[in-house]
Amino acid sequence: MVETKQEIRAALESARARTEELLAPLSDDELAAELAPDQPPLVWDYAGIAYFEELWLLRNLDAQLPAAERHDEFYGSFRVDGTVRQLPPLRPAAARAYAADVRERALEALEKADLDGSPLLRKGFVFGLVLQHELQHQETMLEQLEAWGGDYPLPHAPAPDSAPAGPAEIRIPEGSFVLGAVSEPWALDNELVPHEVEVRPFWIERTPVTNASFADFVEDGGYRSESLWTSEGWEWLQGSDVAAPLYWERTGDAWELPRFGRRGPPPRDEPVQHVSWYEADAYARWMGKRLPTETEWERAAGWDERLGKSRYPWGTEWVGYEANLGYGRFSPAPAGSYAGGASPCGCLQMAGDVWEWTSSFFHPYPGFVAFPHSEHSEAFFGEESRVLRGGSWATDALIARTSFRRWARPHRRELFAGFRCARDD
């Protein structure tokens, strides 16, 4: 974890360079256009990054006045839980100038900051908050780019290693473990407070569900069998034009998958992605299984009976060979990859590749205290959203820690989300 001013500055600058690199292949007209239905232009995500930075590092931390009177109205109106507000026009040049001005003053504020001071500053928390926000927006931008379907240049990625063959499922014995973030100075409020929980024995799949396995569900009539769906899921299904994962297209007797301007069959051994919670839950029922709870997921991902809790399934640092993170591949890696990233119990790919839906609603942990404001997590607690864990191929390693909790409405499909199944012992 970066904690010194030099490390924080380097992390902020690295994240901004990656944001700008991600947007560089697009023209200003493309940045300002609505690339996909119900998606804001990419320039709004870019401006939103700068606005959040101004709000927390300049106004709240450094007591500076707003950069301009209209910025709250102009830059603060973004996506709200999957919906998009009506937005005024925004020029990319203006967004760049705004972001550059905010960043220059934010770095000055960093130099003056006392990282041993208030809770907001302790160990650089507020800078970590801003950094994680930008990294999450990079993934949102990639979701929009895939929805756009335009030809986007992809990096060359070497093939990942394959783990030795193993069982399809792994048994997790009964016992207690610590749920939540431990020794994470930049943990978000919904990851806290760490607390001991008891877990009954259960089985969990060693790898995420693949395209090939999900295709079997589709061909077996999974989308037409009401008994496999919750009542809410079936109602959603009847009101939508859904018969396969998002972006899958039927061509004759086969499926085709467009991806960043290229087309081909869905790779059979890749984890399935772009499925809603409803679809994941229906597949699990079809298999005679269920989705894991987030407690079960975290137990399988990051708990070692001898060493305790770890930041990642494999340990404390991501070197690069342990997981598919940080959009180095622009796709999930084949299921069964990354032997070096195995969790203590032997599960693979519990960080990176695809976010994994769990059965859990998004509720606070015991002792929860909203920090630094109630609208980050507290406003979303309840039974309208389900929890996802683990991160995707587009997620930065800083975020893909075993304790990180993402939440989303169960109908959301544009996320790089898949799942693995579990069952009772």
SVG drawing of the C-alpha trace seen along z (x, -y; Angstrom):
<svg xmlns="http://www.w3.org/2000/svg" viewBox="-43 -31 52 64">
<polyline fill="none" stroke="black" stroke-width="0.4" points="0.0,0.0 1.4,-3.4 1.5,-5.7 4.4,-8.3 3.8,-11.5 6.2,-10.5 4.4,-7.2 1.0,-8.9 2.1,-11.4 3.5,-8.7 0.3,-6.6 -1.9,-9.6 0.2,-10.5 0.3,-6.9 -3.5,-6.6 -4.0,-9.9 -1.5,-8.8 -3.4,-5.5 -6.8,-7.4 -5.4,-9.6 -3.8,-6.7 -7.2,-4.9 -8.9,-7.8 -6.1,-8.7 -7.3,-6.5 -10.6,-8.4 -11.2,-11.7 -12.8,-14.7 -16.0,-14.0 -16.1,-10.4 -15.3,-11.5 -18.2,-13.9 -20.6,-11.5 -23.1,-9.1 -21.3,-6.0 -24.0,-3.6 -27.7,-4.0 -28.2,-5.3 -24.5,-5.8 -23.0,-9.3 -20.2,-10.4 -16.7,-9.4 -15.8,-13.0 -18.2,-13.0 -16.4,-10.2 -13.2,-12.1 -14.7,-15.3 -16.3,-13.4 -12.8,-12.2 -11.6,-15.8 -14.7,-16.9 -14.4,-14.3 -10.7,-15.2 -11.6,-18.9 -14.3,-18.1 -12.2,-16.1 -8.6,-17.3 -9.3,-21.0 -12.6,-21.9 -12.8,-19.4 -9.1,-19.0 -7.6,-22.3 -10.7,-24.6 -10.4,-26.0 -13.4,-27.7 -14.9,-25.9 -12.9,-26.4 -16.0,-27.9 -19.6,-28.5 -21.1,-26.2 -18.9,-23.2 -21.3,-21.5 -24.0,-21.7 -21.8,-21.2 -19.5,-18.4 -21.4,-16.9 -24.3,-15.4 -23.3,-11.9 -24.5,-8.4 -26.7,-7.5 -26.7,-3.7 -26.9,-2.7 -29.1,-5.5 -28.0,-8.7 -29.2,-12.2 -29.8,-14.7 -26.4,-16.3 -25.4,-19.7 -22.9,-19.6 -19.2,-19.4 -16.2,-20.0 -13.2,-17.7 -10.8,-20.6 -12.6,-22.2 -12.6,-18.9 -8.8,-18.5 -8.1,-22.1 -10.2,-21.6 -8.6,-18.2 -5.1,-19.7 -5.8,-22.7 -7.3,-20.5 -4.4,-18.1 -1.8,-20.8 -3.5,-22.3 -4.1,-18.8 -0.5,-18.0 0.3,-21.2 -2.2,-20.3 -0.5,-16.9 2.8,-18.6 1.2,-20.6 -0.8,-17.8 0.0,-16.2 -0.5,-12.5 -0.5,-11.9 -3.3,-14.4 -7.0,-14.0 -8.8,-10.7 -9.3,-12.0 -5.5,-12.5 -4.2,-9.6 -1.9,-7.5 -3.1,-9.4 -6.7,-8.1 -8.3,-10.9 -5.8,-10.6 -6.4,-6.9 -10.2,-7.6 -9.6,-9.9 -7.1,-7.4 -9.6,-4.5 -12.3,-6.6 -10.3,-7.3 -9.3,-3.7 -12.9,-2.6 -13.8,-5.1 -11.3,-3.6 -13.3,-0.3 -16.5,-2.2 -14.9,-3.7 -14.0,-0.3 -17.5,0.9 -18.7,-2.0 -16.0,-1.3 -17.2,2.3 -20.8,1.2 -19.8,-1.2 -18.5,1.6 -16.0,-0.6 -12.6,0.6 -10.3,0.0 -6.6,0.9 -5.9,3.8 -2.6,4.6 -0.6,7.7 -0.9,9.9 1.2,13.1 -0.7,16.3 -1.1,16.9 0.2,20.0 -2.2,22.9 -2.6,24.3 -2.2,28.0 -5.4,29.9 -7.5,30.1 -11.0,30.9 -14.0,29.0 -15.1,28.1 -13.3,27.5 -14.7,28.2 -14.3,25.4 -14.6,26.8 -16.6,25.4 -14.9,22.7 -14.5,19.0 -12.5,16.3 -12.2,12.6 -14.6,10.9 -13.7,7.4 -10.6,5.4 -7.6,5.9 -4.5,3.6 -5.9,1.7 -5.3,-2.0 -7.4,-2.9 -10.2,-0.5 -13.6,-2.0 -16.2,-2.3 -18.3,0.7 -15.3,3.0 -15.2,2.2 -15.4,3.2 -13.4,6.5 -15.2,9.1 -15.1,12.8 -17.8,14.9 -18.7,18.6 -19.0,20.4 -20.7,23.7 -19.0,26.2 -19.7,25.7 -18.3,26.5 -17.2,23.8 -16.2,24.2 -12.4,24.0 -12.9,21.7 -15.5,19.3 -18.2,20.6 -17.1,20.7 -18.8,19.6 -19.0,23.3 -20.9,24.2 -23.2,21.2 -23.9,22.0 -25.1,25.5 -27.6,23.7 -28.8,21.5 -29.2,24.4 -31.0,26.5 -33.7,23.8 -32.5,22.1 -34.0,18.8 -37.4,20.4 -37.7,22.4 -39.6,20.3 -38.7,22.8 -35.1,21.8 -35.7,18.1 -36.7,16.0 -40.0,14.3 -38.2,11.0 -35.8,12.5 -38.6,14.0 -40.5,10.7 -37.3,9.0 -36.7,11.6 -40.3,11.3 -39.9,7.6 -36.5,7.7 -35.2,9.1 -32.7,11.4 -31.8,14.9 -28.1,15.1 -25.3,13.1 -25.1,9.4 -23.4,9.0 -23.8,12.7 -25.4,12.8 -26.9,15.8 -25.5,16.5 -27.1,19.6 -26.5,22.5 -23.6,20.7 -23.0,17.8 -20.8,14.8 -19.3,12.3 -18.3,8.8 -15.6,7.4 -13.9,4.0 -14.5,4.1 -13.6,7.7 -15.9,10.7 -15.6,14.4 -17.3,17.2 -17.3,16.8 -14.1,18.4 -15.3,21.7 -12.8,21.8 -13.1,18.1 -15.2,17.2 -18.6,16.0 -19.1,12.2 -21.8,9.7 -24.5,11.7 -26.9,10.2 -27.4,11.6 -30.7,13.0 -28.9,15.0 -26.2,16.2 -28.7,17.3 -30.8,19.2 -27.7,21.0 -26.8,22.0 -30.2,23.5 -30.0,25.3 -26.8,26.9 -28.5,27.9 -26.3,25.4 -26.4,21.8 -24.3,18.6 -21.9,18.3 -22.6,15.7 -20.1,13.0 -18.9,14.4 -18.3,17.8 -16.6,16.1 -14.2,14.1 -13.4,17.2 -12.4,19.1 -10.5,16.2 -8.4,14.8 -8.2,16.8 -5.3,19.0 -5.8,21.0 -2.2,20.5 -1.4,17.0 -4.8,15.4 -6.2,12.7 -4.3,11.7 -4.9,8.7 -5.0,10.9 -5.7,14.7 -1.9,15.3 -0.5,12.8 0.1,9.0 1.5,7.8 0.5,8.2 3.6,8.7 1.7,9.5 1.8,13.2 -0.8,14.0 -3.9,12.6 -5.5,10.9 -5.8,7.3 -5.4,3.8 -6.7,4.4 -3.5,5.9 -5.6,8.4 -8.9,6.7 -10.6,10.1 -10.8,12.8 -8.1,15.4 -9.0,19.1 -10.5,20.7 -7.8,22.6 -5.1,19.9 -2.6,18.3 -1.3,21.1 0.6,18.4 -2.7,16.7 -4.4,19.7 -6.1,18.9 -5.1,20.7 -7.9,23.3 -6.9,23.9 -9.5,21.7 -8.2,20.0 -8.9,16.6 -10.6,15.1 -9.0,11.8 -9.3,10.4 -10.9,11.9 -14.6,11.3 -16.4,9.7 -18.3,12.5 -21.9,12.2 -22.7,13.4 -26.1,14.2 -25.7,11.4 -27.6,8.2 -25.5,5.1 -25.7,4.6 -23.4,2.9 -21.1,4.9 -21.6,4.7 -20.2,1.5 -20.4,-0.3 -19.6,-4.0 -20.1,-6.1 -16.8,-7.7 -16.0,-10.2 -19.6,-10.7 -22.9,-8.8 -23.4,-8.8 -20.6,-6.5 -22.1,-3.3 -24.8,-4.0 -27.2,-5.4 -27.1,-2.1 -27.5,0.4 -30.5,2.6 -32.0,5.3 -32.0,3.5 -28.4,4.4 -26.3,7.6 -22.6,7.8 -19.9,8.6 -16.4,9.7 -12.9,10.1 -12.5,7.6 -12.3,8.1 -9.6,8.0 -10.4,4.2 -9.9,3.7 -6.8,2.2 -5.0,4.3 -5.4,1.7 -9.2,2.4 -9.1,6.1 -8.4,6.9 -10.3,9.8 -12.2,7.4 -13.4,5.0 -17.2,5.0 -18.8,3.8 -22.6,3.6 -25.0,3.4 -28.7,3.8 -29.4,7.5 -30.4,6.6 -27.0,4.9 -25.3,6.7 -22.8,4.2 -20.4,5.0 -17.5,7.4 -19.3,9.7 -19.5,13.5 -19.7,16.0 -18.8,19.3 -21.3,21.7 -21.3,23.1 -23.4,25.7 -24.1,26.9 -22.0,29.7"/>
</svg>
